[in-house]
Amino acid sequence: MTDEKLLSRISINPKVMTGKPVIKGTRLTVEFILNLLAHGATIEQILAEYEGLTRSDIQACILFASKTLENTLFMPLEMETA
């Protein structure tokens, strides 16, 4: 699936979840899905818990985050010292 097609699964509407990006047709934010993945939930577990979600929806969340960070200077939470 192309980036454009995946990203079309993400919606931003100021009237839904205060304008946070969500999976289109849901109130599940990209942030929420990424947080589940970061804390060890598998794609299969997420799909089982949230009926109607697809693997492509979750891939869209990951791609959205990746594209969002492309042009952002990321600062680690803790600076390493040599």
PyMOL Python script that loads the backbone (N, CA, C, O; Angstrom):
from pymol import cmd

cmd.read_pdbstr("""\
ATOM      1  N   MET A   1       0.854  -1.177   0.000  1.00  0.00           N
ATOM      2  CA  MET A   1       0.000   0.000   0.000  1.00  0.00           C
ATOM      3  C   MET A   1       0.900   1.240   0.000  1.00  0.00           C
ATOM      4  O   MET A   1       1.921   1.268   0.687  1.00  0.00           O
ATOM      5  N   THR A   2       0.528   2.240  -0.754  1.00  0.00           N
ATOM      6  CA  THR A   2       1.340   3.453  -0.844  1.00  0.00           C
ATOM      7  C   THR A   2       1.210   4.294   0.419  1.00  0.00           C
ATOM      8  O   THR A   2       0.248   4.163   1.175  1.00  0.00           O
ATOM      9  N   ASP A   3       2.201   5.162   0.632  1.00  0.00           N
ATOM     10  CA  ASP A   3       2.152   6.080   1.777  1.00  0.00           C
ATOM     11  C   ASP A   3       0.868   6.902   1.746  1.00  0.00           C
ATOM     12  O   ASP A   3       0.202   7.067   2.768  1.00  0.00           O
ATOM     13  N   GLU A   4       0.532   7.412   0.577  1.00  0.00           N
ATOM     14  CA  GLU A   4      -0.655   8.268   0.446  1.00  0.00           C
ATOM     15  C   GLU A   4      -1.921   7.513   0.854  1.00  0.00           C
ATOM     16  O   GLU A   4      -2.782   8.059   1.544  1.00  0.00           O
ATOM     17  N   LYS A   5      -2.025   6.276   0.431  1.00  0.00           N
ATOM     18  CA  LYS A   5      -3.208   5.476   0.757  1.00  0.00           C
ATOM     19  C   LYS A   5      -3.265   5.176   2.262  1.00  0.00           C
ATOM     20  O   LYS A   5      -4.332   5.240   2.872  1.00  0.00           O
ATOM     21  N   LEU A   6      -2.107   4.848   2.853  1.00  0.00           N
ATOM     22  CA  LEU A   6      -2.075   4.605   4.298  1.00  0.00           C
ATOM     23  C   LEU A   6      -2.440   5.875   5.066  1.00  0.00           C
ATOM     24  O   LEU A   6      -3.256   5.844   5.987  1.00  0.00           O
ATOM     25  N   LEU A   7      -1.826   6.989   4.674  1.00  0.00           N
ATOM     26  CA  LEU A   7      -2.063   8.240   5.407  1.00  0.00           C
ATOM     27  C   LEU A   7      -3.506   8.726   5.271  1.00  0.00           C
ATOM     28  O   LEU A   7      -3.985   9.492   6.107  1.00  0.00           O
ATOM     29  N   SER A   8      -4.192   8.287   4.230  1.00  0.00           N
ATOM     30  CA  SER A   8      -5.600   8.694   4.070  1.00  0.00           C
ATOM     31  C   SER A   8      -6.482   8.051   5.150  1.00  0.00           C
ATOM     32  O   SER A   8      -7.644   8.426   5.303  1.00  0.00           O
ATOM     33  N   ARG A   9      -5.935   7.089   5.893  1.00  0.00           N
ATOM     34  CA  ARG A   9      -6.673   6.447   6.979  1.00  0.00           C
ATOM     35  C   ARG A   9      -6.640   7.285   8.257  1.00  0.00           C
ATOM     36  O   ARG A   9      -7.347   6.981   9.218  1.00  0.00           O
ATOM     37  N   ILE A  10      -5.829   8.331   8.269  1.00  0.00           N
ATOM     38  CA  ILE A  10      -5.691   9.200   9.435  1.00  0.00           C
ATOM     39  C   ILE A  10      -6.452  10.492   9.172  1.00  0.00           C
ATOM     40  O   ILE A  10      -6.385  11.058   8.082  1.00  0.00           O
ATOM     41  N   SER A  11      -7.169  10.943  10.178  1.00  0.00           N
ATOM     42  CA  SER A  11      -7.999  12.136  10.049  1.00  0.00           C
ATOM     43  C   SER A  11      -7.680  13.116  11.182  1.00  0.00           C
ATOM     44  O   SER A  11      -7.405  12.716  12.313  1.00  0.00           O
ATOM     45  N   ILE A  12      -7.726  14.403  10.847  1.00  0.00           N
ATOM     46  CA  ILE A  12      -7.557  15.451  11.866  1.00  0.00           C
ATOM     47  C   ILE A  12      -8.754  16.390  11.761  1.00  0.00           C
ATOM     48  O   ILE A  12      -8.976  17.028  10.732  1.00  0.00           O
ATOM     49  N   ASN A  13      -9.520  16.461  12.848  1.00  0.00           N
ATOM     50  CA  ASN A  13     -10.714  17.292  12.877  1.00  0.00           C
ATOM     51  C   ASN A  13     -10.775  17.947  14.255  1.00  0.00           C
ATOM     52  O   ASN A  13     -10.808  17.249  15.268  1.00  0.00           O
ATOM     53  N   PRO A  14     -10.790  19.272  14.305  1.00  0.00           N
ATOM     54  CA  PRO A  14     -10.804  19.945  15.603  1.00  0.00           C
ATOM     55  C   PRO A  14     -11.979  19.552  16.497  1.00  0.00           C
ATOM     56  O   PRO A  14     -11.928  19.769  17.708  1.00  0.00           O
ATOM     57  N   LYS A  15     -13.030  18.982  15.922  1.00  0.00           N
ATOM     58  CA  LYS A  15     -14.202  18.583  16.707  1.00  0.00           C
ATOM     59  C   LYS A  15     -14.104  17.147  17.228  1.00  0.00           C
ATOM     60  O   LYS A  15     -14.973  16.696  17.974  1.00  0.00           O
ATOM     61  N   VAL A  16     -13.048  16.432  16.835  1.00  0.00           N
ATOM     62  CA  VAL A  16     -12.866  15.042  17.277  1.00  0.00           C
ATOM     63  C   VAL A  16     -11.561  14.940  18.053  1.00  0.00           C
ATOM     64  O   VAL A  16     -10.488  15.222  17.519  1.00  0.00           O
ATOM     65  N   MET A  17     -11.658  14.540  19.303  1.00  0.00           N
ATOM     66  CA  MET A  17     -10.490  14.351  20.169  1.00  0.00           C
ATOM     67  C   MET A  17      -9.593  15.596  20.189  1.00  0.00           C
ATOM     68  O   MET A  17      -8.368  15.496  20.134  1.00  0.00           O
ATOM     69  N   THR A  18     -10.218  16.740  20.266  1.00  0.00           N
ATOM     70  CA  THR A  18      -9.545  18.049  20.312  1.00  0.00           C
ATOM     71  C   THR A  18      -8.530  18.249  19.192  1.00  0.00           C
ATOM     72  O   THR A  18      -7.519  18.928  19.374  1.00  0.00           O
ATOM     73  N   GLY A  19      -8.806  17.653  18.033  1.00  0.00           N
ATOM     74  CA  GLY A  19      -7.957  17.871  16.870  1.00  0.00           C
ATOM     75  C   GLY A  19      -6.752  16.960  16.764  1.00  0.00           C
ATOM     76  O   GLY A  19      -5.929  17.125  15.864  1.00  0.00           O
ATOM     77  N   LYS A  20      -6.636  15.998  17.674  1.00  0.00           N
ATOM     78  CA  LYS A  20      -5.521  15.052  17.567  1.00  0.00           C
ATOM     79  C   LYS A  20      -5.771  14.134  16.365  1.00  0.00           C
ATOM     80  O   LYS A  20      -6.921  13.856  16.025  1.00  0.00           O
ATOM     81  N   PRO A  21      -4.702  13.668  15.725  1.00  0.00           N
ATOM     82  CA  PRO A  21      -4.893  12.735  14.611  1.00  0.00           C
ATOM     83  C   PRO A  21      -5.492  11.421  15.109  1.00  0.00           C
ATOM     84  O   PRO A  21      -5.030  10.843  16.093  1.00  0.00           O
ATOM     85  N   VAL A  22      -6.527  10.963  14.411  1.00  0.00           N
ATOM     86  CA  VAL A  22      -7.217   9.723  14.774  1.00  0.00           C
ATOM     87  C   VAL A  22      -7.305   8.812  13.561  1.00  0.00           C
ATOM     88  O   VAL A  22      -7.151   9.251  12.422  1.00  0.00           O
ATOM     89  N   ILE A  23      -7.551   7.549  13.824  1.00  0.00           N
ATOM     90  CA  ILE A  23      -7.863   6.625  12.740  1.00  0.00           C
ATOM     91  C   ILE A  23      -9.250   6.998  12.247  1.00  0.00           C
ATOM     92  O   ILE A  23     -10.205   7.043  13.022  1.00  0.00           O
ATOM     93  N   LYS A  24      -9.352   7.263  10.962  1.00  0.00           N
ATOM     94  CA  LYS A  24     -10.594   7.748  10.367  1.00  0.00           C
ATOM     95  C   LYS A  24     -11.778   6.867  10.768  1.00  0.00           C
ATOM     96  O   LYS A  24     -11.713   5.640  10.701  1.00  0.00           O
ATOM     97  N   GLY A  25     -12.856   7.524  11.186  1.00  0.00           N
ATOM     98  CA  GLY A  25     -14.072   6.813  11.569  1.00  0.00           C
ATOM     99  C   GLY A  25     -14.064   6.303  12.997  1.00  0.00           C
ATOM    100  O   GLY A  25     -14.992   5.610  13.414  1.00  0.00           O
ATOM    101  N   THR A  26     -13.012   6.641  13.762  1.00  0.00           N
ATOM    102  CA  THR A  26     -12.928   6.209  15.156  1.00  0.00           C
ATOM    103  C   THR A  26     -12.560   7.405  16.029  1.00  0.00           C
ATOM    104  O   THR A  26     -12.350   8.516  15.542  1.00  0.00           O
ATOM    105  N   ARG A  27     -12.488   7.146  17.320  1.00  0.00           N
ATOM    106  CA  ARG A  27     -11.972   8.135  18.254  1.00  0.00           C
ATOM    107  C   ARG A  27     -10.650   7.618  18.842  1.00  0.00           C
ATOM    108  O   ARG A  27     -10.234   8.043  19.920  1.00  0.00           O
ATOM    109  N   LEU A  28     -10.011   6.715  18.135  1.00  0.00           N
ATOM    110  CA  LEU A  28      -8.720   6.173  18.553  1.00  0.00           C
ATOM    111  C   LEU A  28      -7.611   7.035  17.962  1.00  0.00           C
ATOM    112  O   LEU A  28      -7.438   7.105  16.745  1.00  0.00           O
ATOM    113  N   THR A  29      -6.866   7.688  18.845  1.00  0.00           N
ATOM    114  CA  THR A  29      -5.814   8.580  18.363  1.00  0.00           C
ATOM    115  C   THR A  29      -4.581   7.786  17.948  1.00  0.00           C
ATOM    116  O   THR A  29      -4.337   6.678  18.426  1.00  0.00           O
ATOM    117  N   VAL A  30      -3.821   8.384  17.052  1.00  0.00           N
ATOM    118  CA  VAL A  30      -2.531   7.824  16.650  1.00  0.00           C
ATOM    119  C   VAL A  30      -1.663   7.657  17.894  1.00  0.00           C
ATOM    120  O   VAL A  30      -1.003   6.633  18.069  1.00  0.00           O
ATOM    121  N   GLU A  31      -1.671   8.661  18.743  1.00  0.00           N
ATOM    122  CA  GLU A  31      -0.895   8.625  19.981  1.00  0.00           C
ATOM    123  C   GLU A  31      -1.262   7.407  20.832  1.00  0.00           C
ATOM    124  O   GLU A  31      -0.376   6.733  21.358  1.00  0.00           O
ATOM    125  N   PHE A  32      -2.542   7.123  20.967  1.00  0.00           N
ATOM    126  CA  PHE A  32      -3.001   5.995  21.775  1.00  0.00           C
ATOM    127  C   PHE A  32      -2.500   4.666  21.214  1.00  0.00           C
ATOM    128  O   PHE A  32      -2.004   3.818  21.956  1.00  0.00           O
ATOM    129  N   ILE A  33      -2.632   4.494  19.907  1.00  0.00           N
ATOM    130  CA  ILE A  33      -2.193   3.250  19.269  1.00  0.00           C
ATOM    131  C   ILE A  33      -0.678   3.086  19.417  1.00  0.00           C
ATOM    132  O   ILE A  33      -0.203   1.994  19.730  1.00  0.00           O
ATOM    133  N   LEU A  34       0.078   4.153  19.195  1.00  0.00           N
ATOM    134  CA  LEU A  34       1.532   4.072  19.338  1.00  0.00           C
ATOM    135  C   LEU A  34       1.926   3.762  20.777  1.00  0.00           C
ATOM    136  O   LEU A  34       2.880   3.022  21.016  1.00  0.00           O
ATOM    137  N   ASN A  35       1.200   4.319  21.725  1.00  0.00           N
ATOM    138  CA  ASN A  35       1.468   4.055  23.138  1.00  0.00           C
ATOM    139  C   ASN A  35       1.227   2.580  23.469  1.00  0.00           C
ATOM    140  O   ASN A  35       2.001   1.975  24.209  1.00  0.00           O
ATOM    141  N   LEU A  36       0.161   2.008  22.925  1.00  0.00           N
ATOM    142  CA  LEU A  36      -0.096   0.583  23.128  1.00  0.00           C
ATOM    143  C   LEU A  36       1.069  -0.250  22.594  1.00  0.00           C
ATOM    144  O   LEU A  36       1.546  -1.165  23.266  1.00  0.00           O
ATOM    145  N   LEU A  37       1.519   0.069  21.391  1.00  0.00           N
ATOM    146  CA  LEU A  37       2.635  -0.659  20.794  1.00  0.00           C
ATOM    147  C   LEU A  37       3.913  -0.478  21.609  1.00  0.00           C
ATOM    148  O   LEU A  37       4.659  -1.434  21.820  1.00  0.00           O
ATOM    149  N   ALA A  38       4.161   0.740  22.064  1.00  0.00           N
ATOM    150  CA  ALA A  38       5.368   1.028  22.841  1.00  0.00           C
ATOM    151  C   ALA A  38       5.395   0.264  24.154  1.00  0.00           C
ATOM    152  O   ALA A  38       6.466  -0.046  24.676  1.00  0.00           O
ATOM    153  N   HIS A  39       4.223  -0.037  24.684  1.00  0.00           N
ATOM    154  CA  HIS A  39       4.154  -0.743  25.959  1.00  0.00           C
ATOM    155  C   HIS A  39       3.957  -2.255  25.784  1.00  0.00           C
ATOM    156  O   HIS A  39       3.572  -2.956  26.720  1.00  0.00           O
ATOM    157  N   GLY A  40       4.224  -2.733  24.583  1.00  0.00           N
ATOM    158  CA  GLY A  40       4.285  -4.167  24.372  1.00  0.00           C
ATOM    159  C   GLY A  40       3.082  -4.843  23.762  1.00  0.00           C
ATOM    160  O   GLY A  40       3.113  -6.049  23.520  1.00  0.00           O
ATOM    161  N   ALA A  41       2.020  -4.098  23.507  1.00  0.00           N
ATOM    162  CA  ALA A  41       0.860  -4.718  22.855  1.00  0.00           C
ATOM    163  C   ALA A  41       1.242  -5.097  21.428  1.00  0.00           C
ATOM    164  O   ALA A  41       1.941  -4.354  20.740  1.00  0.00           O
ATOM    165  N   THR A  42       0.778  -6.250  21.001  1.00  0.00           N
ATOM    166  CA  THR A  42       1.032  -6.663  19.627  1.00  0.00           C
ATOM    167  C   THR A  42      -0.084  -6.133  18.735  1.00  0.00           C
ATOM    168  O   THR A  42      -1.154  -5.747  19.207  1.00  0.00           O
ATOM    169  N   ILE A  43       0.190  -6.125  17.452  1.00  0.00           N
ATOM    170  CA  ILE A  43      -0.839  -5.702  16.504  1.00  0.00           C
ATOM    171  C   ILE A  43      -2.061  -6.617  16.635  1.00  0.00           C
ATOM    172  O   ILE A  43      -3.200  -6.153  16.580  1.00  0.00           O
ATOM    173  N   GLU A  44      -1.816  -7.900  16.805  1.00  0.00           N
ATOM    174  CA  GLU A  44      -2.919  -8.853  16.935  1.00  0.00           C
ATOM    175  C   GLU A  44      -3.769  -8.555  18.171  1.00  0.00           C
ATOM    176  O   GLU A  44      -4.995  -8.640  18.115  1.00  0.00           O
ATOM    177  N   GLN A  45      -3.125  -8.209  19.280  1.00  0.00           N
ATOM    178  CA  GLN A  45      -3.871  -7.872  20.497  1.00  0.00           C
ATOM    179  C   GLN A  45      -4.722  -6.625  20.295  1.00  0.00           C
ATOM    180  O   GLN A  45      -5.873  -6.576  20.728  1.00  0.00           O
ATOM    181  N   ILE A  46      -4.157  -5.623  19.641  1.00  0.00           N
ATOM    182  CA  ILE A  46      -4.897  -4.385  19.393  1.00  0.00           C
ATOM    183  C   ILE A  46      -6.091  -4.664  18.482  1.00  0.00           C
ATOM    184  O   ILE A  46      -7.191  -4.173  18.732  1.00  0.00           O
ATOM    185  N   LEU A  47      -5.878  -5.440  17.439  1.00  0.00           N
ATOM    186  CA  LEU A  47      -6.970  -5.762  16.518  1.00  0.00           C
ATOM    187  C   LEU A  47      -8.076  -6.544  17.216  1.00  0.00           C
ATOM    188  O   LEU A  47      -9.256  -6.352  16.925  1.00  0.00           O
ATOM    189  N   ALA A  48      -7.691  -7.431  18.141  1.00  0.00           N
ATOM    190  CA  ALA A  48      -8.691  -8.209  18.881  1.00  0.00           C
ATOM    191  C   ALA A  48      -9.493  -7.332  19.831  1.00  0.00           C
ATOM    192  O   ALA A  48     -10.680  -7.570  20.058  1.00  0.00           O
ATOM    193  N   GLU A  49      -8.842  -6.323  20.381  1.00  0.00           N
ATOM    194  CA  GLU A  49      -9.496  -5.452  21.371  1.00  0.00           C
ATOM    195  C   GLU A  49     -10.407  -4.408  20.719  1.00  0.00           C
ATOM    196  O   GLU A  49     -11.440  -4.051  21.286  1.00  0.00           O
ATOM    197  N   TYR A  50     -10.041  -3.925  19.551  1.00  0.00           N
ATOM    198  CA  TYR A  50     -10.777  -2.836  18.905  1.00  0.00           C
ATOM    199  C   TYR A  50     -11.356  -3.314  17.573  1.00  0.00           C
ATOM    200  O   TYR A  50     -10.724  -3.221  16.521  1.00  0.00           O
ATOM    201  N   GLU A  51     -12.567  -3.823  17.664  1.00  0.00           N
ATOM    202  CA  GLU A  51     -13.257  -4.361  16.498  1.00  0.00           C
ATOM    203  C   GLU A  51     -13.350  -3.309  15.394  1.00  0.00           C
ATOM    204  O   GLU A  51     -13.639  -2.141  15.652  1.00  0.00           O
ATOM    205  N   GLY A  52     -13.108  -3.734  14.198  1.00  0.00           N
ATOM    206  CA  GLY A  52     -13.206  -2.815  13.068  1.00  0.00           C
ATOM    207  C   GLY A  52     -11.872  -2.246  12.636  1.00  0.00           C
ATOM    208  O   GLY A  52     -11.738  -1.784  11.503  1.00  0.00           O
ATOM    209  N   LEU A  53     -10.867  -2.268  13.526  1.00  0.00           N
ATOM    210  CA  LEU A  53      -9.536  -1.813  13.133  1.00  0.00           C
ATOM    211  C   LEU A  53      -8.899  -2.832  12.213  1.00  0.00           C
ATOM    212  O   LEU A  53      -9.192  -4.025  12.285  1.00  0.00           O
ATOM    213  N   THR A  54      -8.031  -2.351  11.354  1.00  0.00           N
ATOM    214  CA  THR A  54      -7.303  -3.246  10.463  1.00  0.00           C
ATOM    215  C   THR A  54      -5.805  -3.068  10.676  1.00  0.00           C
ATOM    216  O   THR A  54      -5.350  -2.086  11.264  1.00  0.00           O
ATOM    217  N   ARG A  55      -5.065  -4.031  10.189  1.00  0.00           N
ATOM    218  CA  ARG A  55      -3.607  -3.946  10.250  1.00  0.00           C
ATOM    219  C   ARG A  55      -3.131  -2.663   9.551  1.00  0.00           C
ATOM    220  O   ARG A  55      -2.186  -2.016  10.002  1.00  0.00           O
ATOM    221  N   SER A  56      -3.788  -2.313   8.464  1.00  0.00           N
ATOM    222  CA  SER A  56      -3.420  -1.094   7.728  1.00  0.00           C
ATOM    223  C   SER A  56      -3.642   0.164   8.564  1.00  0.00           C
ATOM    224  O   SER A  56      -2.889   1.130   8.435  1.00  0.00           O
ATOM    225  N   ASP A  57      -4.668   0.164   9.422  1.00  0.00           N
ATOM    226  CA  ASP A  57      -4.896   1.313  10.309  1.00  0.00           C
ATOM    227  C   ASP A  57      -3.698   1.504  11.245  1.00  0.00           C
ATOM    228  O   ASP A  57      -3.248   2.626  11.476  1.00  0.00           O
ATOM    229  N   ILE A  58      -3.196   0.402  11.771  1.00  0.00           N
ATOM    230  CA  ILE A  58      -2.062   0.488  12.692  1.00  0.00           C
ATOM    231  C   ILE A  58      -0.801   0.879  11.942  1.00  0.00           C
ATOM    232  O   ILE A  58       0.000   1.667  12.446  1.00  0.00           O
ATOM    233  N   GLN A  59      -0.616   0.338  10.748  1.00  0.00           N
ATOM    234  CA  GLN A  59       0.525   0.739   9.926  1.00  0.00           C
ATOM    235  C   GLN A  59       0.448   2.234   9.599  1.00  0.00           C
ATOM    236  O   GLN A  59       1.468   2.921   9.556  1.00  0.00           O
ATOM    237  N   ALA A  60      -0.762   2.721   9.373  1.00  0.00           N
ATOM    238  CA  ALA A  60      -0.955   4.146   9.086  1.00  0.00           C
ATOM    239  C   ALA A  60      -0.516   5.005  10.269  1.00  0.00           C
ATOM    240  O   ALA A  60       0.078   6.067  10.078  1.00  0.00           O
ATOM    241  N   CYS A  61      -0.803   4.553  11.487  1.00  0.00           N
ATOM    242  CA  CYS A  61      -0.383   5.295  12.684  1.00  0.00           C
ATOM    243  C   CYS A  61       1.136   5.386  12.752  1.00  0.00           C
ATOM    244  O   CYS A  61       1.687   6.447  13.041  1.00  0.00           O
ATOM    245  N   ILE A  62       1.803   4.279  12.487  1.00  0.00           N
ATOM    246  CA  ILE A  62       3.270   4.261  12.527  1.00  0.00           C
ATOM    247  C   ILE A  62       3.840   5.161  11.436  1.00  0.00           C
ATOM    248  O   ILE A  62       4.776   5.920  11.684  1.00  0.00           O
ATOM    249  N   LEU A  63       3.282   5.080  10.235  1.00  0.00           N
ATOM    250  CA  LEU A  63       3.752   5.923   9.140  1.00  0.00           C
ATOM    251  C   LEU A  63       3.502   7.393   9.438  1.00  0.00           C
ATOM    252  O   LEU A  63       4.362   8.234   9.174  1.00  0.00           O
ATOM    253  N   PHE A  64       2.330   7.712   9.988  1.00  0.00           N
ATOM    254  CA  PHE A  64       2.014   9.100  10.332  1.00  0.00           C
ATOM    255  C   PHE A  64       3.055   9.652  11.308  1.00  0.00           C
ATOM    256  O   PHE A  64       3.548  10.767  11.131  1.00  0.00           O
ATOM    257  N   ALA A  65       3.383   8.876  12.328  1.00  0.00           N
ATOM    258  CA  ALA A  65       4.388   9.316  13.306  1.00  0.00           C
ATOM    259  C   ALA A  65       5.738   9.503  12.648  1.00  0.00           C
ATOM    260  O   ALA A  65       6.439  10.475  12.926  1.00  0.00           O
ATOM    261  N   SER A  66       6.103   8.583  11.783  1.00  0.00           N
ATOM    262  CA  SER A  66       7.381   8.671  11.078  1.00  0.00           C
ATOM    263  C   SER A  66       7.446   9.928  10.221  1.00  0.00           C
ATOM    264  O   SER A  66       8.442  10.652  10.247  1.00  0.00           O
ATOM    265  N   LYS A  67       6.400  10.182   9.471  1.00  0.00           N
ATOM    266  CA  LYS A  67       6.364  11.372   8.599  1.00  0.00           C
ATOM    267  C   LYS A  67       6.364  12.654   9.431  1.00  0.00           C
ATOM    268  O   LYS A  67       6.976  13.648   9.042  1.00  0.00           O
ATOM    269  N   THR A  68       5.687  12.632  10.561  1.00  0.00           N
ATOM    270  CA  THR A  68       5.626  13.804  11.426  1.00  0.00           C
ATOM    271  C   THR A  68       7.006  14.151  11.975  1.00  0.00           C
ATOM    272  O   THR A  68       7.347  15.325  12.123  1.00  0.00           O
ATOM    273  N   LEU A  69       7.789  13.129  12.271  1.00  0.00           N
ATOM    274  CA  LEU A  69       9.117  13.338  12.858  1.00  0.00           C
ATOM    275  C   LEU A  69      10.206  13.635  11.826  1.00  0.00           C
ATOM    276  O   LEU A  69      11.307  14.042  12.199  1.00  0.00           O
ATOM    277  N   GLU A  70       9.922  13.442  10.551  1.00  0.00           N
ATOM    278  CA  GLU A  70      10.933  13.654   9.514  1.00  0.00           C
ATOM    279  C   GLU A  70      11.598  15.023   9.590  1.00  0.00           C
ATOM    280  O   GLU A  70      12.814  15.139   9.441  1.00  0.00           O
ATOM    281  N   ASN A  71      10.813  16.036   9.816  1.00  0.00           N
ATOM    282  CA  ASN A  71      11.337  17.400   9.804  1.00  0.00           C
ATOM    283  C   ASN A  71      11.395  18.021  11.191  1.00  0.00           C
ATOM    284  O   ASN A  71      11.277  19.236  11.349  1.00  0.00           O
ATOM    285  N   THR A  72      11.578  17.173  12.187  1.00  0.00           N
ATOM    286  CA  THR A  72      11.619  17.639  13.564  1.00  0.00           C
ATOM    287  C   THR A  72      12.975  17.315  14.163  1.00  0.00           C
ATOM    288  O   THR A  72      13.500  16.215  13.987  1.00  0.00           O
ATOM    289  N   LEU A  73      13.528  18.270  14.862  1.00  0.00           N
ATOM    290  CA  LEU A  73      14.759  18.018  15.584  1.00  0.00           C
ATOM    291  C   LEU A  73      14.391  17.327  16.884  1.00  0.00           C
ATOM    292  O   LEU A  73      13.692  17.894  17.723  1.00  0.00           O
ATOM    293  N   PHE A  74      14.863  16.106  17.045  1.00  0.00           N
ATOM    294  CA  PHE A  74      14.523  15.326  18.232  1.00  0.00           C
ATOM    295  C   PHE A  74      15.615  15.488  19.267  1.00  0.00           C
ATOM    296  O   PHE A  74      16.798  15.332  18.968  1.00  0.00           O
ATOM    297  N   MET A  75      15.213  15.801  20.480  1.00  0.00           N
ATOM    298  CA  MET A  75      16.169  15.915  21.585  1.00  0.00           C
ATOM    299  C   MET A  75      15.894  14.782  22.558  1.00  0.00           C
ATOM    300  O   MET A  75      14.781  14.661  23.070  1.00  0.00           O
ATOM    301  N   PRO A  76      16.897  13.952  22.819  1.00  0.00           N
ATOM    302  CA  PRO A  76      16.674  12.859  23.773  1.00  0.00           C
ATOM    303  C   PRO A  76      16.328  13.411  25.154  1.00  0.00           C
ATOM    304  O   PRO A  76      16.659  14.550  25.485  1.00  0.00           O
ATOM    305  N   LEU A  77      15.663  12.590  25.942  1.00  0.00           N
ATOM    306  CA  LEU A  77      15.260  13.028  27.271  1.00  0.00           C
ATOM    307  C   LEU A  77      16.458  13.247  28.181  1.00  0.00           C
ATOM    308  O   LEU A  77      16.420  14.075  29.092  1.00  0.00           O
ATOM    309  N   GLU A  78      17.514  12.503  27.925  1.00  0.00           N
ATOM    310  CA  GLU A  78      18.705  12.607  28.760  1.00  0.00           C
ATOM    311  C   GLU A  78      19.915  12.735  27.859  1.00  0.00           C
ATOM    312  O   GLU A  78      20.101  11.927  26.948  1.00  0.00           O
ATOM    313  N   MET A  79      20.725  13.722  28.097  1.00  0.00           N
ATOM    314  CA  MET A  79      21.931  13.896  27.289  1.00  0.00           C
ATOM    315  C   MET A  79      23.013  12.952  27.811  1.00  0.00           C
ATOM    316  O   MET A  79      23.237  12.844  29.017  1.00  0.00           O
ATOM    317  N   GLU A  80      23.676  12.275  26.878  1.00  0.00           N
ATOM    318  CA  GLU A  80      24.774  11.398  27.261  1.00  0.00           C
ATOM    319  C   GLU A  80      26.045  12.224  27.382  1.00  0.00           C
ATOM    320  O   GLU A  80      26.265  13.171  26.626  1.00  0.00           O
ATOM    321  N   THR A  81      26.867  11.852  28.338  1.00  0.00           N
ATOM    322  CA  THR A  81      28.162  12.521  28.464  1.00  0.00           C
ATOM    323  C   THR A  81      29.241  11.522  28.127  1.00  0.00           C
ATOM    324  O   THR A  81      29.124  10.334  28.427  1.00  0.00           O
ATOM    325  N   ALA A  82      30.279  12.004  27.509  1.00  0.00           N
ATOM    326  CA  ALA A  82      31.364  11.121  27.061  1.00  0.00           C
ATOM    327  C   ALA A  82      32.271  10.694  28.197  1.00  0.00           C
ATOM    328  O   ALA A  82      33.228   9.952  27.977  1.00  0.00           O
TER     329      ALA A  82
END
""", "prot")
cmd.dss("prot")
cmd.show_as("cartoon", "prot")
cmd.util.cbc("prot")
cmd.orient("prot")
